[in-house]
């Protein structure tokens, strides 16, 4: 950022002539001084707008010096959500001259405010781990991009949203003890959005005779926050089992959909490929398929 200090002086005076007082004034010339400070801009982006279990997310941090003086000793601190784990070896720094480098992690913490390149910090009792690194000096009108990846496998219950931002620190002079300035990036908000199906099959009898009735039950759960759509099932039934009926109960309500049993006794739901499959609502644990029939000699 550059601005100019402009200044001139105003002079008032008097003089006497022909018995009267004359008021007069004079002005000096204008003088100017240009004041130049480094001015960093920082912006954060994500490769995804939504997340689900075990996702990998890549973040990009863009930092630029749009002023006419150098920003010295530039460092970035990024506070990760507690459900995110940094993926070692994933950080790359690319500079405006086209040069890029991979960041090597270090376990040595010399300064917790401005940590070493690639250092991962997790303060005891804190909710967020701090990922920090140095990118050096940024010359006027230059920029750098930092890319790193995290995995979503560090918590039992997924949050509804993951909010994340970064902070840049820099000095206006090269002095090691120079006062540091900070600037915050925008906040990145990624929303939970996924369907996750788990299924369990059970039978009503452990032992039976030929001619006995037998019932299978398929329990289908959707632990995600989005409906699972077009769900299709293929169930190779025992050759000795003759199907009498197939019933559906989805989200505790009766549900109608077609099914087919072919010559190999494979149950297919829906009956044909061009039909739309089952819809399993989000956050439901009461979705059942009942397959009722008899045991016959094969």
Secondary structure, DSSP 8 states (H G I E B T S, - for coil): -EEEEEE--EEEEEEEETTEEEEEEEE---EEEEEE---EEEEEEES-SEE-TT-EEEEEEEEEE-SSS-EEEEEEEEEE-TTEEE-TT--EEEETTS-EEE-------S-SSS--TTEEE--TT-SSEEEEEEEEEE-TTEEEEEEEEEEE-S-SS--SEEEE-EEEEEESSS-TT--EEEEE---EEEEE----EEEEEEES-SS--TT-EEEEEEEEEE-SSS-EEEE-EEEE--TTEEEEEEEEEETTEE----EEE-TT-EEEESSSTTS--EEE-TTEEEEEEEEEEEE---
